Each structure stands twice: as structure tokens, then as C-alpha cells.
Amino acid sequence: MKKLALWSLVAAVFLTSCGGDDEGDPKNSVGSVFVVNEGNFNQTNGSITSYDPETEEVSSLVFQSANGRPLGDVVQSLFIDADEVGYVVVNNSKKVEVVNADFVSTATIEANLANPRYLLRVNDQLFVSNWGTFDENYALDQSYVLILDAATFEKEGAVNTEDGTENLAYADGYVYASNSFGNTVSVIKTSTGELETTLEVGYSPGEMVVDADGAVWLICGGSYQENDGAIYKLGASAATKEVDLEVNPSTRLSIDKEQGVLYYIAGTSVGSYETGQKVLKKEFITIDDAVGFYGLGYSEAEDVIYIADAKGFQGKGTVYRYSADGTAISKFEAGVAPNGFVFK
């Protein structure tokens, strides 16, 4: 049996004690920007907020409005495929809600899931990362990536990974899975559905993005109080540390593919890294009156950076919009614990 890292246990206890509800009048309008709101642990107030950049209309609770029921407990992530089918991964409810373009649920996937985190569609298959099951002492059995048929949702395989399997990325025939409780990334060959290799990276690997050339970039949050966070560049057989961040950042990462610029968050600042020129700007954007950044995204269609402040998980969060040159544009209200963005 494996023990959950102390910081993860503390975070779970903290989120359990947080108050706040994602209240308000549900609206039916669905825009092109979606905010993933985790909600509070052990409650069912996770949600998706929709935002329309053209009209600035904000629609809260789009899933609840479309389906007449709450989305669930800890909404971890959202993936929208090329057919505009959405997959909402609800971690503590141990399910994936499959939705159409209007967020009407067309299916609910529950079998073979144990604390699911992220989902990725590759051709005719779905890959779902799972932490695994914890016992009453927070001992973890086995993390894995579940492989499903994208049409029938039937299980086609499962790849055992290392502790706390989290974010997923796809490039050149391989799915990369970051193992957030340690310092590794599992590399799965999609043609066989089997583990190809395990890459060693920095501690607490998190989100990954793929650049215009097909290279995979990874952010590592670092060791507790060591300020050793870093950005890595990954290939199917090697991982190279690209830059030391000299801080313990959040494990959120976003990319402007056209310009080759990575964005990350630390506290109430956004840092940037120009991959071509190898230029690091540690405080590219800073918002002095923010409480703590929790989500990050870059909209290619707008050339706009989206930053989510969870406000200490005490009620609804705030989303800030900034231009790519670091100029403030606007802000709007999201749900409880906004952790990321999807752009349709």
C-alpha cells in the first residue's frame, strides 16, 4: 500500500471545511469559453461556467440548467473533442458526464473509475487518468490510465502508472500521464495500449501542453518549501529540464502555440517562458488584490490570457482577462474553486 503525500491530505481536509455555494439563477446560454469550477470537497456544488467574449454574457450552472440536476462533487476537468462532444470528469463523484454542445447529458460513465482526474480522446479511444482508491487511512492502492472505446465506453484496457496520475497529453503516437505524487511521467503507446516507458522529472509533475512542433511541455510544482519548480520538455524516451523557476508554482500550465510562450502561475502572479528565445519573466502579470490564483488558460482565438482566483475557496471565484502584452481587459464571476478553462 502507498501513502498519500501529506500536502494532498491537508488540501483534502481544507477543501472539506470550506464553505460556499454555487448559487444563482441558471441560464441556458452557452458561450465559447468554459470555466471548470471544482466546488467544495464532499459537496455537490461543482459546476461549469460559460462565458461569451463577444457579448460578455456569463452563464452559471450550464450543466444544471440543461439537465435539472447538479453536476457533482469536485468537477476536476473538461475535455471537448473535435465533434464538440464534451466529457466532464467529476472526481469525487467518480464519474464522467458526456454532454452535447448544449451541455445536455447524453451518457454517464461510472464503471472502472476510481477518483478520475483528466480525460483525453485519441482517435477512437478515451484515456482517463485515475488516482485509484484510498482506504480510511488515506493509503492509495494503484493509480492507472483507463482506456475506453469512444463510441460504446466499454473498457479496452488499463495501464498501471505511479502514484497520483493526473494530467494527460498526446503527441506523435504516445499519451503522456503525469504522476503528481512523485516525480515521474508514464508514457503509453497508443497503438498497443501499453506502457512504453517511465520518465523521471521534477517533483509534483502537473499539467502538460503540446506546442506547434508537437513537443510536450510539463510543469513541476517542486518539493515542499524547496522552491525547485521547473519546466521540462518531454519526448517519448527522454525528459529534459528546460528552466528552473526558482519558486514552487501551481501545477497549471498553458501555451500560446503561435508565439511559443508558456504561462504558469505562482501565488498572485503569472509567469511566462518564451521557448524559442528561452526568456523567463517571473512576474509577467501580478494582481495585488487577488487572493490566490488557481486556474489558467490562453485563448488562441482572442489572444487573451484567462486567470482564475479561487478567493480562498470561500464562495465564488473571479476570472481576470488579460491581453498577451499583460494589459488588463476585464473580469467576471465564476463558480466555487475555478481551476481551469476550455476554449471551444
Number of C-alpha atoms within 10 A of each C-alpha: 10 11 15 17 16 11 11 13 12 11 11 13 12 13 19 13 12 16 14 16 17 21 13 10 10 16 17 17 16 20 20 13 17 23 28 27 30 29 31 27 22 15 19 21 24 26 31 28 24 26 23 15 13 8 8 12 14 20 23 27 26 25 26 20 19 17 12 11 11 15 25 23 22 28 31 23 25 24 19 20 13 8 8 13 15 22 27 28 28 26 24 20 20 21 24 27 21 20 20 15 13 16 22 18 19 11 13 14 16 14 12 16 22 22 21 29 29 26 26 21 20 17 10 9 20 21 25 25 30 28 26 19 14 17 10 6 8 16 14 19 15 19 24 25 31 22 24 20 16 16 9 8 16 15 15 13 14 19 17 15 24 20 25 27 31 27 27 25 23 22 18 12 13 22 22 27 31 32 28 25 22 20 20 23 28 26 26 23 18 20 8 11 19 15 19 16 15 21 19 15 25 24 21 24 32 26 22 28 23 18 19 12 9 12 15 21 25 32 32 29 27 25 16 13 8 11 15 18 25 25 24 21 20 22 18 21 10 12 20 15 15 16 17 14 23 13 18 21 23 22 25 26 25 27 26 21 15 10 12 15 20 23 23 27 27 21 17 19 19 22 18 20 22 16 17 9 9 10 12 18 13 19 15 17 20 16 16 9 7 17 16 20 27 24 26 28 24 25 20 13 9 11 14 21 25 22 28 30 27 26 18 17 24 16 20 21 25 21 20 19 21 18 16 17 11 14 12 15 11 12 15 14 18 29 30 31 34 33 25 23 26 18 17 15
